Amino acid sequence: MRRELFALHLPNPDRVQADYGVLSELSKGLSGGDILNICVNAIHAGSVDGKSARWKVTQEMLGRSGGGLGFYQGDC
């Protein structure tokens, strides 16, 4: 279910460089709202380039968006 939530909240897979399986394992215990916030924060972090064609979301951005939840393991 968490894998599907990441896919739902990250609707442009061509711009996502992440393994949804790993993300779903790392996000055990998080609510759907937590996952939405992680995705929104990562999308925001990935859309800072002046050229929208370069916008992307990486696994690291998603992990760091987990904040103090212990989501980011540093090697994901």
N, C-alpha and C positions, 0 to 999 in steps of 0.2 A: 504494500500500500504506500509506503513512504517513497518508493521509486516512482510510482505514478504521480504522487504529489509534486516531486521535483520536476518531472516531465510536464505536468500541467502548469506549474508556476514559471517554468523556463520554456516558453512556447516557441522559441526560435533555435532549434537544435544545431543549426549550422554555425551558430555563434557561441555555443557552449562547449568548452573543453573540459569535460568532467566525466567521471565514471559514476553513473547513477546507482550502480550496485554498491560501490564503496560509500557513496553518500548516504544511502539508505541504512547501511550498517552503522556508520558513525552517528546517525541521527536517531538511533533507538532511544525511546523515552521522550522524544520531543513531540509536541502536539502539531496538528496541521497548521495552526497559526504561527507556531515557531518556525516551521519550514517555510511558510509564506514570507515571514520577515527576513529570513536568511536569504531567500531568493531575491526579494526586492532590494535588500542592501547590496547584494552582489551585483545585481543589474545596475544599480546606481554607481557602484565602484567601477564597473566595466564600461561605462558610457561617458568617460571624461575626455576622450580624444575629440578634437575638433571635427574630425571627419567621422560621421556615423558609420561609414563602411568598415571602420576599424574597431567598432565596439564589440566586445566579447566578454564572456563570463568564464572564469577558470575555476578549477577545483579549489585552488588556494583561496580565491576570493570568496567562494562559498564557505570554506572552512573558517576563514577569518570573520565572516559575517555571523558566525555562531556565538561570538562574544564570550562571555564568561560561562557558557554552558559546557565547556570542555569538549566542544565539537571539533576544533582544529587540532590536529595531531602533529602538524609540522611536516609530515612526510607524505601527505596525501596528494 
